[in-house]
C-alpha cells in the first residue's frame, strides 16, 4: 500500500448537487473553480455540508485577502478595499480560476488524506487517542462501541468501513460536531466540550448556486465593519498542532477559525478503506463574546444582570429542534438594544444589500443546522436543519419598520398558541382529565399548522411596494382562521363527557369552597373571545379569515 494516498485537490470527494438535481463527487479544486455550475453542496447530512462549506470558505478567505479578482498581489488593508474586492468577485459571477489553482498548487502537499507527516486535518500523535470504528465516524450513525443504534442506516461492510471520499467528509464533520465521550490521555487536562460547531447556533446565507452561497458567507469584514487579521488556515502552519486539549486565544482571522482543530484525529485504513480512527481533544477557547465567529446566533445568558451592570456578555445560542426557525426572527435578524447581537453573516448581507450589490427584490435564504446531544453532550442524539427566505431589503433601513411588525406578529403567534393550549387543557378538564398535560401538544399542533403559511407570508413581503397595515391584517386573518379551526376541531373531538362537563374545586385553601363547571362549549367561547381580542377583524384582511 502506498504511504501517501488520496489528494483532496485532484480526487473526487466533495458532493455537489447539479441543476438536474443529480449528485456528483468533485475535487476540492473543482468545487471552487466551478462553483457557479453547482446548485449546492449535497453531503450526507446538513451538518456535514456546514463543515464542508467552512473548509471552502477558508480557502477563499485566504486567497482573496491576498490577491485581487485578477490574481494580482493586493492584501486587503481597509474596509473600502474589502467591499470593492467583494463587489468585483460578485460581478464576475464565478471565482477567478487561476488565483485559486495557483494557491492550492502551492500547498498541494498539505492536502494528502494519508501522509506520514502531514495527513490532511489530522496529526500522527492522535494515534494514542480513544479508538473508534467507522460507525462512530459516520455521522448518519454516530455509533460507538457502547451505544449501538437500534435501526442503523448501514449494515455489514457499509457499517464497518467507508471509502476515502466518505471518510474525509466525515473527518471534517466529526472535528466540528464531536461529542465529549473521548477520555483524555494526559492528567489534569481541561474539558474542551463538544466540537466548536456543536457549541454554536450555526447559520449561513444561501444563494441560487454554490458560488453565491460561498460569496454571501465570505464576510470580508468582521460584522460588516472591521478588517480581519492575516488569514492563517491550519494547513499553512509550519508545524501542525498536536498537544492534547489546548486552550488558545480567540482567532482574529476567519481562516484560522474556519479550520479550527477542535479534535486531534487520525484515520485508520485497511485495504483501501477507512475502518476507524483515533481521537484526542484539540484546540478550544472561551465562547464568551467570541465575535470572530460570523456564523452563529447569539444570546445574553443573563440579560437582567447585564442591564443592571451595563455590560453585556454574549455566548453562541444553540438552536432548539422543537422551535421553528422563523420564531427566532427577532433575535437573529432585528437590530436591538442591549441584549441582541446579530450574526456576522446577517450583518454582512445587510451591508452588501445597503451598497446595492444585491438586487432590492432579491430573496435571501438563511439556513440553520445543528446536532442534538444528550447527557451533557456525551453523545449525539439527532440532527436537524431549517431555513427561512425573505427579501434582503428587509435587513436594511427600509425594512426596519417591517422588522418590528414581523416581531409583533411572531409574538401574537405565541399568544395564539397559548390560547390554543389553554383551550385544550380546559377541554381535558371538562372531560375529567386531571393530568394537566394537554396544553403542550396543542401548542405544538398550532405551530405546525401555522408554520408554512407564516413562511409564505414572510417570503411574500415586498417592503418597497406592500402596505404594511393591509399586509399585516391579511396575515392576522390567516392566523386567526387557523387557530379557530383547530379550536373547533378540538371541541368536535372532545366527546360527550366534555360537552356535559365537570365541576372543579377552586381555591381549596379558603373556608368557602368554590366550584366551577368546565364544559367544552364554555371553554371554546372563552377561547374565541380571546382569539378575536388578539386578532380583531378588520376591513384590511382582503377576505382572508
MARBAMI-278207 format. One line per 2 residues: their letters; for each residue y, z, x of C-alpha. Coordinates in Angstrom, 3 decimals, padded with zeros to 6 digits. Layout:
a> Y,Z,X; ...
REM end
This chain:
xx> 000.000,000.000,000.000; 003.483,-000.832,001.270
xx> 005.574,002.152,002.269; 008.754,000.551,000.892
xx> 008.466,-000.797,-002.659; 010.458,-001.928,-005.685
xx> 014.122,-002.635,-005.014; 016.241,-001.969,-008.082
xx> 018.682,-004.749,-007.219; 016.079,-007.510,-007.405
xx> 013.199,-006.188,-009.531; 013.489,-006.291,-013.358
xx> 013.620,-002.783,-014.855; 016.835,-002.360,-016.902
xx> 016.044,-003.001,-020.557; 018.707,-005.026,-022.387
xx> 018.967,-006.487,-025.871; 019.696,-010.201,-026.200
xx> 021.704,-011.830,-029.019; 018.471,-012.840,-030.789
xx> 017.517,-009.120,-030.828; 014.710,-009.502,-028.299
xx> 014.421,-007.040,-025.412; 014.241,-008.141,-021.789
xx> 013.987,-006.346,-018.450; 016.521,-007.398,-015.814
xx> 017.545,-006.157,-012.382; 020.422,-003.750,-011.875
xx> 022.491,-006.583,-010.379; 021.827,-008.916,-013.312
xx> 022.643,-006.176,-015.819; 026.150,-006.051,-014.348
xx> 026.960,-009.663,-013.494; 025.532,-010.969,-016.795
xx> 026.601,-008.008,-018.958; 028.554,-010.298,-021.315
xx> 025.288,-012.059,-022.228; 023.559,-008.885,-023.435
xx> 024.311,-007.093,-026.664; 023.462,-003.630,-025.406
xx> 021.064,-001.534,-023.398; 017.664,-001.243,-025.060
xx> 015.813,001.584,-023.375; 013.040,003.587,-024.961
xx> 015.494,006.225,-026.275; 019.281,006.518,-026.786
xx> 019.407,009.372,-024.291; 017.779,007.144,-021.684
xx> 020.407,004.489,-022.420; 023.120,007.100,-021.848
xx> 021.734,007.896,-018.402; 021.425,004.177,-017.621
xx> 024.981,003.440,-018.750; 026.302,006.102,-016.400
xx> 024.490,004.525,-013.439; 026.023,001.124,-014.218
xx> 029.434,002.736,-014.623; 029.105,004.469,-011.242
xx> 028.726,001.072,-009.574; 031.709,-000.362,-011.442
xx> 033.969,002.614,-010.728; 033.132,002.379,-007.039
xx> 033.615,-001.373,-006.735; 036.782,-001.787,-008.787
xx> 038.532,001.261,-007.403; 038.362,-000.505,-004.014
xx> 038.801,-004.203,-004.774; 040.713,-006.121,-007.421
xx> 039.357,-008.541,-010.003; 039.068,-011.356,-007.437
xx> 037.358,-009.212,-004.818; 040.339,-008.595,-002.527
xx> 040.548,-005.101,-000.962; 043.146,-003.218,-003.001
xx> 042.475,000.507,-003.534; 043.954,001.963,-006.717
xx> 046.912,004.131,-005.779; 048.800,004.767,-009.013
xx> 048.456,004.779,-012.796; 050.142,001.412,-013.298
xx> 047.784,-000.313,-010.869; 044.746,001.210,-012.627
xx> 045.879,-000.068,-016.016; 046.657,-003.526,-014.620
xx> 043.235,-003.676,-012.961; 041.501,-002.733,-016.197
xx> 043.517,-005.239,-018.203; 042.720,-008.046,-015.750
xx> 038.986,-007.306,-015.960; 039.121,-007.131,-019.764
xx> 040.838,-010.514,-019.932; 038.085,-012.088,-017.815
xx> 035.511,-011.120,-020.495; 032.926,-010.710,-017.710
xx> 032.653,-008.864,-014.422; 033.523,-010.939,-011.350
xx> 030.177,-011.677,-009.738; 030.923,-011.834,-006.023
xx> 032.510,-008.364,-005.554; 029.541,-006.736,-007.296
xx> 026.954,-008.720,-005.325; 028.761,-008.051,-002.043
xx> 028.896,-004.317,-002.690; 025.278,-003.988,-003.822
xx> 024.021,-006.084,-000.919; 025.835,-003.723,001.446
xx> 023.863,-000.775,000.041; 020.610,-002.567,-000.765
xx> 018.527,-000.285,001.458; 019.545,002.695,-000.698
xx> 018.105,001.129,-003.866; 014.393,001.167,-002.980
xx> 012.468,003.222,-005.520; 009.944,004.086,-002.822
xx> 011.203,004.611,000.699; 010.075,007.072,003.410
xx> 013.594,008.461,003.955; 015.919,007.349,001.136
xx> 013.985,006.761,-002.114; 016.468,005.993,-004.896
xx> 017.644,009.072,-006.834; 015.015,011.146,-005.006
xx> 014.551,013.300,-001.904; 011.299,013.755,000.057
xx> 011.996,017.536,000.224; 011.269,017.746,-003.512
xx> 007.550,017.419,-002.674; 007.327,021.234,-002.633
xx> 008.678,021.492,-006.180; 006.953,022.016,-009.516
xx> 004.460,019.224,-010.112; 004.266,017.380,-013.414
xx> 002.236,014.479,-014.763; 003.581,011.200,-016.115
xx> 003.579,012.632,-019.654; 006.368,015.029,-018.663
xx> 008.408,012.229,-017.073; 008.123,010.115,-020.218
xx> 010.972,011.319,-022.483; 009.241,009.934,-025.567
xx> 006.595,012.604,-024.974; 008.190,015.193,-022.663
xx> 004.787,016.819,-022.412; 003.931,019.409,-019.770
xx> 000.529,020.858,-018.936; 001.089,023.890,-021.178
xx> 002.888,022.119,-024.040; 000.758,019.312,-025.466
xx> 002.203,017.035,-028.152; 000.122,017.086,-031.332
xx> 000.787,013.428,-032.154; 001.759,011.710,-028.872
xx> 003.159,008.157,-028.828; 000.958,007.287,-025.878
xx> -002.725,007.811,-025.167; -005.190,007.077,-022.381
xx> -003.727,005.375,-019.318; -000.384,004.959,-021.111
xx> -000.110,008.733,-021.157; -001.155,009.449,-017.564
xx> 000.651,006.684,-015.704; 003.552,004.270,-016.020
xx> 004.909,001.158,-014.365; 007.581,001.372,-011.686
xx> 010.090,-000.121,-014.135; 009.342,002.594,-016.695
xx> 009.377,005.295,-014.055; 012.833,004.525,-012.720
xx> 014.319,004.529,-016.237; 012.798,007.926,-016.946
xx> 013.788,009.134,-013.485; 017.431,008.757,-014.496
xx> 016.761,010.420,-017.831; 014.911,013.480,-016.538
xx> 017.665,014.049,-013.972; 020.192,014.217,-016.791
xx> 018.213,015.983,-019.523; 015.544,018.082,-017.806
xx> 014.756,021.477,-019.336; 014.690,024.802,-017.486
xx> 010.913,025.228,-017.233; 010.626,024.492,-013.500
xx> 010.365,027.576,-011.281; 012.462,027.903,-008.109
xx> 010.651,027.913,-004.780; 013.285,029.957,-002.955
xx> 014.073,033.599,-003.708; 017.277,034.836,-005.288
xx> 018.482,031.375,-006.284; 020.880,030.950,-009.228
xx> 019.918,029.382,-012.540; 021.046,025.773,-012.861
xx> 020.401,025.463,-016.596; 019.452,022.179,-018.216
xx> 020.383,018.858,-016.624; 024.084,018.037,-016.854
xx> 023.694,015.519,-019.691; 021.714,018.120,-021.609
xx> 024.597,020.584,-021.313; 027.293,018.336,-022.736
xx> 028.052,016.722,-026.095; 027.643,013.139,-024.888
xx> 029.904,010.484,-026.406; 030.530,006.877,-025.439
xx> 032.533,003.962,-026.802; 030.571,000.823,-027.679
xx> 031.789,-002.770,-027.808; 030.406,-006.051,-029.079
xx> 028.325,-006.615,-025.943; 027.288,-004.712,-022.831
xx> 030.334,-005.910,-020.874; 032.699,-004.499,-023.499
xx> 030.749,-001.245,-023.709; 030.962,-000.777,-019.948
xx> 034.665,-001.628,-019.930; 035.537,000.752,-022.768
xx> 033.900,003.582,-020.810; 035.413,002.532,-017.472
xx> 038.111,005.204,-017.581; 040.105,004.221,-014.503
xx> 042.468,007.133,-015.218; 041.285,010.679,-015.859
xx> 042.011,011.472,-019.518; 044.067,008.280,-019.559
xx> 046.802,009.816,-017.389; 045.741,010.786,-013.835
xx> 044.409,008.886,-010.832; 040.946,009.812,-009.571
xx> 039.890,010.797,-006.076; 037.925,008.363,-003.921
xx> 034.644,007.387,-005.564; 031.541,008.735,-003.825
xx> 028.251,007.773,-005.517; 025.121,009.561,-004.347
xx> 023.690,006.516,-002.520; 026.690,006.424,-000.148
xx> 026.042,009.910,001.242; 025.167,009.862,004.932
xx> 022.509,012.478,004.270; 021.120,012.981,000.753
xx> 021.419,016.497,-000.612; 018.096,018.281,-000.571
xx> 018.869,022.005,-000.850; 017.456,023.633,-003.964
xx> 019.778,024.923,-006.737; 023.130,024.292,-005.068
xx> 026.441,025.183,-006.696; 029.099,022.582,-005.867
xx> 032.782,022.094,-006.605; 033.630,020.128,-009.730
xx> 033.659,016.430,-008.726; 037.110,014.838,-008.502
xx> 035.840,011.286,-008.890; 033.743,009.603,-011.609
xx> 031.094,008.019,-009.344; 030.072,011.412,-007.936
xx> 029.830,012.958,-011.397; 028.019,009.981,-012.919
xx> 025.414,010.165,-010.137; 025.203,013.966,-010.085
xx> 021.778,015.053,-008.867; 021.034,017.818,-011.370
xx> 017.483,017.815,-010.072; 015.728,017.089,-006.780
xx> 012.964,014.664,-007.670; 010.125,012.800,-006.010
xx> 007.853,010.338,-007.809; 004.106,010.186,-007.099
xx> 002.482,006.729,-007.016; -001.114,005.622,-007.023
xx> -002.460,002.057,-007.143; 000.874,000.517,-008.137
xx> 001.567,003.060,-010.897; 003.521,006.314,-011.128
xx> 001.250,009.166,-012.201; 003.593,012.133,-011.863
xx> 006.478,013.706,-009.996; 007.697,016.854,-008.257
xx> 010.893,018.627,-009.243; 013.325,021.240,-007.949
xx> 016.677,022.410,-009.276; 019.621,020.455,-007.872
xx> 023.414,020.482,-007.965; 025.414,022.278,-010.620
xx> 028.951,023.514,-011.242; 030.663,025.651,-013.905
xx> 031.145,023.962,-017.281; 034.477,025.643,-017.998
xx> 037.369,023.133,-018.029; 035.217,020.547,-016.230
xx> 037.529,017.761,-017.392; 036.256,015.332,-014.787
xx> 033.555,014.682,-017.397; 035.001,011.953,-019.624
xx> 032.006,011.531,-021.934; 031.713,014.825,-023.790
xx> 033.091,016.635,-026.806; 034.866,019.933,-026.023
xx> 035.295,023.263,-027.778; 037.137,026.504,-027.226
xx> 034.364,029.141,-027.476; 036.822,031.974,-028.134
xx> 039.760,030.447,-029.988; 041.136,033.778,-031.262
xx> 041.241,035.301,-027.803; 042.730,032.136,-026.323
xx> 045.523,032.159,-028.877; 046.228,035.808,-028.146
xx> 046.494,035.455,-024.372; 047.987,031.952,-024.447
xx> 045.317,030.486,-022.177; 042.599,028.128,-023.392
xx> 039.220,027.610,-021.736; 037.190,024.626,-022.910
xx> 033.473,024.010,-022.452; 031.361,020.972,-023.408
xx> 030.187,021.221,-027.002; 026.619,020.185,-027.731
xx> 026.074,018.142,-030.858; 024.324,019.589,-033.894
xx> 021.456,017.381,-035.078; 021.914,018.667,-038.632
xx> 025.578,017.622,-038.732; 026.648,014.014,-039.252
xx> 028.975,012.753,-036.532; 031.829,011.992,-038.942
xx> 032.063,015.705,-039.716; 033.166,016.184,-036.078
xx> 036.044,013.711,-036.516; 038.867,016.326,-036.352
xx> 037.687,017.923,-033.106; 036.824,014.626,-031.417
xx> 039.451,012.098,-032.429; 042.510,014.032,-033.602
xx> 045.269,015.284,-031.365; 045.508,019.013,-031.934
xx> 047.305,022.039,-030.656; 045.802,024.855,-028.639
xx> 042.078,024.653,-029.271; 041.488,020.872,-029.259
xx> 040.787,018.743,-026.188; 039.900,015.125,-026.846
xx> 037.075,013.488,-024.892; 038.357,011.482,-021.950
xx> 036.771,008.256,-023.223; 038.586,008.673,-026.561
xx> 041.888,009.179,-024.760; 041.184,006.103,-022.649
xx> 040.511,003.904,-025.682; 043.708,005.285,-027.205
xx> 045.599,004.348,-024.022; 044.378,000.752,-023.829
xx> 044.955,000.408,-027.584; 048.564,001.567,-027.242
xx> 049.086,-001.004,-024.481; 047.621,-003.639,-026.820
xx> 044.789,-004.628,-024.520; 042.733,-004.303,-027.711
xx> 043.499,-006.128,-030.937; 045.095,-003.825,-033.574
xx> 042.394,-004.863,-036.059; 039.562,-004.221,-033.630
xx> 036.933,-001.701,-034.681; 035.571,000.657,-032.058
xx> 032.153,002.228,-032.351; 031.725,005.681,-030.844
xx> 028.144,006.778,-030.239; 026.677,010.187,-029.532
xx> 023.194,011.130,-028.321; 021.537,014.379,-027.312
xx> 018.292,016.242,-026.906; 017.419,019.429,-028.720
xx> 015.995,022.227,-026.606; 014.008,025.265,-027.601
xx> 013.850,028.842,-026.277; 016.971,028.899,-024.057
xx> 016.498,025.256,-023.004; 012.977,025.980,-021.729
xx> 011.526,022.863,-023.354; 012.677,019.727,-025.193
xx> 012.027,019.681,-028.932; 013.526,016.382,-030.029
xx> 016.347,013.902,-029.503; 018.849,012.295,-031.845
xx> 021.806,009.916,-031.932; 024.580,008.892,-034.314
xx> 027.608,006.612,-034.336; 030.906,006.073,-036.098
xx> 033.098,002.969,-036.346; 036.759,002.595,-037.298
xx> 039.823,000.593,-036.327; 041.075,001.515,-032.863
xx> 044.614,001.706,-034.201; 043.631,004.991,-035.891
xx> 043.855,006.567,-032.439; 047.462,005.644,-031.678
xx> 050.773,006.751,-033.208; 050.373,004.550,-036.269
xx> 047.132,006.340,-037.051; 048.281,009.965,-036.678
xx> 049.094,010.349,-040.384; 045.739,008.842,-041.252
xx> 044.001,011.260,-038.900; 045.445,014.172,-040.860
xx> 044.404,012.614,-044.160; 040.868,011.909,-042.946
xx> 040.629,015.507,-041.694; 041.691,016.740,-045.143
xx> 039.007,014.635,-046.822; 036.327,015.957,-044.474
xx> 037.459,019.475,-045.391; 037.195,018.558,-049.076
xx> 033.677,017.265,-048.468; 032.796,020.663,-047.007
xx> 034.225,022.370,-050.085; 032.368,019.964,-052.368
xx> 029.146,020.698,-050.507; 029.822,024.398,-051.039
xx> 030.300,023.821,-054.775; 027.014,021.900,-054.936
xx> 025.317,024.731,-053.042; 026.695,027.375,-055.413
xx> 025.548,025.322,-058.402; 022.020,025.075,-057.001
xx> 021.927,028.811,-056.395; 023.279,029.633,-059.858
xx> 020.662,027.372,-061.464; 017.943,029.029,-059.386
xx> 019.225,032.447,-060.519; 019.237,031.254,-064.122
xx> 015.592,030.270,-063.687; 014.727,033.738,-062.406
xx> 014.549,032.911,-058.687; 015.589,035.951,-056.636
xx> 015.072,034.471,-053.161; 018.636,033.195,-052.836
xx> 017.776,030.222,-050.611; 018.589,027.251,-052.868
xx> 022.095,026.643,-051.552; 021.456,025.185,-048.078
xx> 019.063,022.384,-049.194; 021.524,021.375,-051.911
xx> 024.414,021.177,-049.443; 022.267,019.020,-047.173
xx> 021.433,016.790,-050.129; 025.130,016.286,-050.859
xx> 025.903,015.420,-047.246; 023.030,012.958,-047.232
xx> 024.315,011.298,-050.427; 027.918,011.112,-049.222
xx> 027.088,010.046,-045.659; 027.017,006.254,-045.894
xx> 029.874,005.995,-048.439; 032.124,008.076,-046.171
xx> 031.283,005.954,-043.122; 032.021,002.784,-045.090
xx> 035.328,004.215,-046.334; 036.385,005.225,-042.812
xx> 035.371,001.843,-041.409; 037.377,000.029,-044.102
xx> 040.695,001.806,-043.437; 043.407,-000.537,-042.176
xx> 046.362,001.690,-041.178; 048.724,-001.281,-040.952
xx> 048.120,-002.579,-044.467; 046.492,000.106,-046.638
xx> 048.445,002.504,-048.838; 047.365,005.988,-047.809
xx> 047.637,007.542,-051.283; 045.667,004.791,-053.006
xx> 043.005,004.637,-050.282; 042.544,008.404,-050.345
xx> 042.398,008.548,-054.132; 039.747,005.833,-054.156
xx> 037.602,007.861,-051.778; 038.106,011.068,-053.740
xx> 036.823,009.318,-056.852; 033.703,008.217,-054.963
xx> 033.076,011.705,-053.538; 033.614,013.394,-056.898
xx> 031.249,010.949,-058.566; 028.521,011.621,-056.000
xx> 028.840,015.398,-056.380; 028.967,015.177,-060.168
xx> 025.862,013.018,-060.293; 023.996,015.488,-058.078
xx> 025.064,018.337,-060.347; 023.872,016.516,-063.453
xx> 020.538,015.786,-061.783; 020.098,019.467,-060.884
xx> 020.670,020.529,-064.498; 018.273,017.886,-065.845
xx> 015.587,019.077,-063.436; 016.294,022.774,-063.956
xx> 013.604,023.412,-066.573; 013.649,025.343,-069.817
xx> 013.839,028.776,-068.155; 017.152,027.889,-066.505
xx> 018.512,026.459,-069.744; 017.775,029.713,-071.606
xx> 018.939,031.718,-068.602; 018.521,035.192,-067.160
xx> 020.733,038.235,-067.222; 021.532,039.528,-063.756
xx> 022.727,043.026,-062.996; 026.064,043.102,-061.204
xx> 027.901,045.876,-059.353; 024.800,048.032,-059.222
xx> 026.670,050.757,-057.357; 029.005,051.553,-060.268
xx> 028.313,054.020,-063.043; 028.905,051.384,-065.688
xx> 026.262,048.742,-065.374; 027.293,045.129,-065.901
xx> 025.007,042.245,-066.616; 025.909,038.584,-066.609
xx> 023.966,035.802,-068.236; 023.235,032.924,-065.867
xx> 022.329,029.594,-067.514; 022.171,026.071,-066.128
xx> 024.805,024.668,-068.567; 027.184,027.527,-067.810
xx> 026.720,027.028,-064.068; 027.338,023.280,-064.422
xx> 030.556,023.802,-066.398; 031.844,026.160,-063.707
xx> 030.826,023.665,-061.004; 032.529,020.751,-062.784
xx> 035.750,022.702,-063.224; 035.812,023.494,-059.512
xx> 034.980,019.902,-058.632; 037.831,018.435,-060.687
xx> 040.199,021.002,-059.210; 039.137,019.858,-055.753
xx> 039.241,016.162,-056.682; 041.797,015.732,-059.513
xx> 041.505,012.464,-061.353; 044.459,010.146,-060.657
xx> 045.624,006.647,-061.522; 045.098,005.527,-057.916
xx> 041.302,005.582,-057.933; 041.038,001.929,-058.808
xx> 038.448,002.616,-061.462; 036.001,004.194,-058.990
x> 034.961,007.648,-060.086
REM end
